[in-house]
Amino acid sequence: MTGLRENNPDPALVEQAKKKAPRAESIQTGSGAYDMACFCALEKDYDGCRKRLKVLIRAGALPSCKHISTDRDLDNVRDQVWFQDFMKSGCP
């Protein structure tokens, strides 16, 4: 469920996705982490976003660098030093 910022989805669906992403993650590492990272970024939970992105790296499930660099759901973390370092190291 990416593109929340652009698509303005039904809040009830967002809440449902927030509940399902951790469940997906518990079944298969990396499967819900990106959505969780986006939710965290949108809510300005920078540490939570950072943790989820690290999970994606370890799981080998990181979306393409192009996707990450253009996903508006991550706009709130783009100016964070850790995110800039992440982009440099994860997206050479």
N, C-alpha and C positions, 0 to 999 in steps of 0.2 A: 504494500500500500504506500507507494511513494507518490510524490507529487501533491501532497496535501495542501501545500501553500497555494499552488496554482488552481487546483480543482475544487476547492471549497466543498468537501464532501459533507454529507449528513453527519452531524456530531454523534448520533447514535452509532453509526457505522464505525466512526473513529474509535469510540469507546470499546466497541466489540473487537476491533482489530488490536487495540492495546491489550486486551485480555488474551487474545489468541496468539499473539507474537511470542510471549514467554513460553506458552505451551508448545508451540512449534519448535522453539529453541531447545526445550527440554527433551524433545524427541530426537532432533538432529541438530547438533551444534552448527551454528551459522545460518540456519534456515529462517530464524526470526530476528536475528541480531541487527540486520540493516534497518528493518522497520523500527525496531526499538531504538536504534541510534537516531533515526529521524524524529521519532516522538520526543526523545530527550532533547535534541537540538531545538525543536519547536518550543519546548517548555523551558528552554535555557538551563537545562540540567547538563552543564558542560562535562562534568565528570562522568555522568552516566553515558553520554554520547561517546566519550573517549573510550570507556571500558568496552562498549559494544563494538566499536571499530576494531579494537585490539582482538576481540573474539573472532571477528571476521578474518583478520590476518592469520591467526592461528589455525582457523578452520579451512583456510584456502578458499574462502567464499566471498571475498571482497568484490564488489561490482567493479566495472571498468573505471579507470581514472577519469575518463570523459564523463561518465555518469555522475560520479561523485563531485566532480568540479562544476557540474551544471545543475545538480539537484537543489532546487531552491529550499527544500526542507532543511538543508544544512547551512543556510545563510547566517543563522545566528552564531555559528561557531567558526566561520571563515576567518575572522580577525583574531582568533585565539592562537597564541604562539604554538601550542601543542598541535593544533590542527594544521597549521602551516608546515610544521616539522613532519607531521604524518603524511601530508601530501608530497613533500620532498622525498621522504624515505619510501613510501608505499607506491608512489607514482613517479618513478624516475623519468 
